Amino acid sequence: MGGNLKYLLVLMVMIVESCNGGVVHKVGESSGWTNINLTSSYYNSWTASKNFQVGDTILFEYNKEFHNVVRVTHKNFNTCNSTAPYASWATGNDSFPITKTGHYYFICGLPSHCQAGQRVDIRVTQRTPSQSPSPSPSPRPSPSPSPNPVIDTPDTIAPAPAPGPSAVHPSKKSASSSLQSHLMLLMFVVATALAF
């Protein structure tokens, strides 16, 4: 029963986390955040295949002995300058929750890493009613305090265009339907686990 209980708890956490909405985007997928075997356009290709939206999370996984993550201005992104960051992280498993639309620029602050292509420009758009978060291929990171927490101030992100008529939040009906589906799945999982 102990193994089944552990399995049940893991499934319940996954279901509850998926109810929170948003997608976790692991930078670089299986390669992670690195400068090894990169082409200069590697992270550009990675971002081109994504649709980053408010409510999503950017996850940087890397070897903390060889890399870090530095959030910088557009100008400093272009010049690979990490001397005046908005924020920096060095835990090897860093999460950045997206709370606003706009551009977010990240580089590795170690010498020559950014120049080698270890930098990523993430453009965030607003979710429209027809879009719903899809399940994330990677697990959600566990909340942990960052050594340098991100503090959003008016100048921390590039200006975003004013929301137009299409920038409307999903209706309560569709959110309620999604929550009901998740709860039904949770009840099925619990019933299945208890049957064993």
C-alpha positions in Angstrom: 0.0 0.0 0.0 2.9 2.4 0.7 4.0 2.3 -2.9 0.4 2.9 -4.1 0.1 5.8 -1.7 3.3 7.4 -3.0 2.0 7.0 -6.6 -1.3 8.5 -5.6 0.3 11.5 -4.0 2.5 12.2 -7.0 -0.5 12.0 -9.3 -2.5 14.3 -7.1 0.3 16.9 -7.0 0.5 16.7 -10.8 -3.2 17.2 -11.2 -3.4 20.1 -8.8 -0.5 21.8 -10.4 -2.1 21.4 -13.8 -5.2 23.2 -12.5 -3.1 26.3 -11.8 -2.8 26.9 -15.6 0.3 28.1 -17.3 3.0 26.0 -18.9 6.5 25.4 -17.6 9.1 26.0 -20.4 12.4 24.4 -19.7 15.0 26.5 -21.5 16.8 24.3 -24.1 14.6 21.3 -23.4 16.8 18.2 -22.7 20.0 20.2 -23.2 19.1 22.7 -20.6 20.9 26.0 -20.1 24.4 25.5 -21.5 27.0 26.8 -23.8 28.3 23.3 -24.8 27.8 22.4 -28.5 25.7 25.4 -29.2 25.2 27.2 -32.5 24.7 30.9 -32.2 21.0 30.5 -33.1 20.2 27.5 -30.8 18.1 29.4 -28.3 16.5 31.5 -31.0 15.3 28.3 -32.6 14.0 27.0 -29.3 12.0 30.2 -28.6 10.6 30.2 -32.1 8.9 26.9 -31.3 7.2 28.2 -28.2 4.3 30.4 -27.3 5.2 32.2 -24.0 2.2 33.7 -22.2 1.4 35.4 -18.9 1.0 32.7 -16.3 3.7 30.5 -17.7 7.1 29.8 -16.0 10.5 29.8 -17.5 12.8 27.1 -16.0 16.5 27.2 -16.2 18.3 23.9 -15.4 22.1 23.9 -15.5 25.3 23.0 -13.8 25.7 25.8 -11.2 29.5 25.3 -11.1 29.8 26.4 -14.8 26.8 28.7 -15.5 24.4 31.2 -14.1 21.3 33.1 -15.3 21.3 36.9 -15.5 18.2 38.9 -16.6 19.3 42.1 -18.5 18.1 44.9 -20.6 17.8 44.6 -24.4 21.0 46.8 -24.8 23.0 44.6 -22.4 21.6 41.4 -24.0 22.9 42.6 -27.4 26.3 43.4 -26.0 26.5 40.4 -23.5 26.9 42.8 -20.6 26.0 41.3 -17.3 27.2 44.1 -15.0 23.9 45.8 -14.4 21.3 43.0 -14.1 17.7 43.2 -13.2 18.2 39.9 -11.3 20.6 37.0 -11.3 20.4 33.3 -10.2 22.9 30.6 -9.6 21.2 27.6 -8.1 21.1 25.4 -11.2 17.3 25.1 -11.0 15.8 28.5 -11.3 12.2 29.5 -12.1 11.1 32.7 -13.5 7.3 33.2 -13.4 5.9 35.3 -16.2 3.6 38.0 -14.8 3.6 40.6 -17.6 3.7 40.7 -21.4 6.8 42.0 -23.2 10.4 40.9 -23.8 12.5 39.2 -21.2 16.3 38.9 -21.9 18.5 36.3 -20.2 22.2 35.6 -20.6 24.9 33.6 -18.8 27.1 36.0 -17.1 30.3 34.0 -17.2 33.0 35.1 -19.5 32.4 34.2 -23.2 29.3 32.1 -22.5 26.8 34.7 -23.9 29.1 35.4 -26.9 29.0 31.6 -27.6 25.2 31.7 -27.8 24.1 31.1 -24.2 21.4 33.8 -24.2 17.7 33.8 -24.8 15.1 36.5 -25.7 11.7 35.5 -24.6 8.7 37.4 -26.0 5.5 37.1 -23.9 2.0 37.5 -25.3 -1.3 37.6 -23.6 -3.5 34.5 -23.6 -6.7 34.9 -25.5 -10.0 33.1 -24.8 -9.4 30.5 -27.6 -6.0 29.6 -26.1 -5.7 27.3 -23.1 -2.6 26.1 -21.4 -1.4 22.8 -22.6 0.2 20.2 -20.2 3.8 20.8 -19.7 6.3 18.1 -20.8 8.4 18.7 -17.8 7.4 18.8 -14.1 6.7 22.0 -12.4 9.6 23.2 -10.3 9.1 23.3 -6.5 8.8 26.8 -5.1 12.1 27.8 -3.5 13.4 31.2 -2.6 15.8 32.7 -5.1 19.0 34.2 -3.8 18.1 37.3 -5.8 14.4 37.6 -6.0 12.9 39.2 -9.1 11.3 42.5 -8.3 9.3 43.9 -11.1 9.5 47.7 -11.5 8.1 49.7 -14.4 11.4 49.6 -16.2 12.1 45.9 -15.8 10.6 44.8 -19.1 10.2 46.3 -22.5 7.0 48.1 -23.0 4.2 45.9 -24.1 1.5 46.9 -26.6 -1.8 48.0 -25.1 -4.2 45.2 -24.9 -6.7 45.2 -27.7 -10.2 43.7 -27.9 -8.7 40.2 -28.3 -6.9 40.4 -24.9 -9.7 39.0 -22.8 -9.3 36.5 -20.1 -10.9 33.1 -20.5 -14.5 32.9 -19.4 -15.4 31.5 -16.0 -17.4 28.8 -17.8 -14.3 27.3 -19.6 -12.2 27.6 -16.5 -14.9 25.9 -14.5 -15.2 23.2 -17.1 -11.4 22.6 -17.0 -11.4 22.5 -13.2 -14.3 20.0 -13.2 -12.3 17.7 -15.6 -9.3 17.8 -13.4 -11.3 17.0 -10.3 -13.0 14.1 -12.0 -9.6 12.8 -13.0 -8.4 13.2 -9.4 -11.4 11.3 -8.1 -10.7 8.5 -10.6 -7.1 8.3 -9.5 -8.1 8.2 -5.8 -10.7 5.4 -6.5 -8.1 3.4 -8.5 -5.5 3.7 -5.8 -7.9 2.7 -3.1 -8.9 -0.3 -5.1 -5.4 -1.7 -4.8 
